[in-house]
């Protein structure tokens, strides 16, 4: 989950969703042919974070979704695949494991920068998306 925590005021957009596409709240998503579609593991850029869970209609554009554009200013709390370690992970950049989780073992695309650990036990970190990604 990528939960916005700071500097997100006034940035929310309402965009059309791809037909039959399932978007999950606080997961990353992207534009495809003019419509929002779900993000996935291996994506090399974060465009938006869905702020609600929706499923697209029978045709593209029938359903709208609130999203937060990703930039290098908005701070997010993010879930990680493993327990984050201060000396190892803070100050470094990581890739997506899924649309909602960071992979602390993958640094190919460098999509998200970790600024601090919120809770090691809960695998939560705080940071921001690199725009563009540093790969």
Secondary structure, 3 states (H helix, E strand, C coil): CEEEEECCCCCEEEEEECCCCEECCCCEEEEECCEEEECCCCCCCCCEEECCCEECCCCCCCCEEEEEECCCCCEEEEEECCCCCHHHHCCCEEEECCCCEEECCCCCCCCEEEEEEEECCCCEEEEEECCCCCC
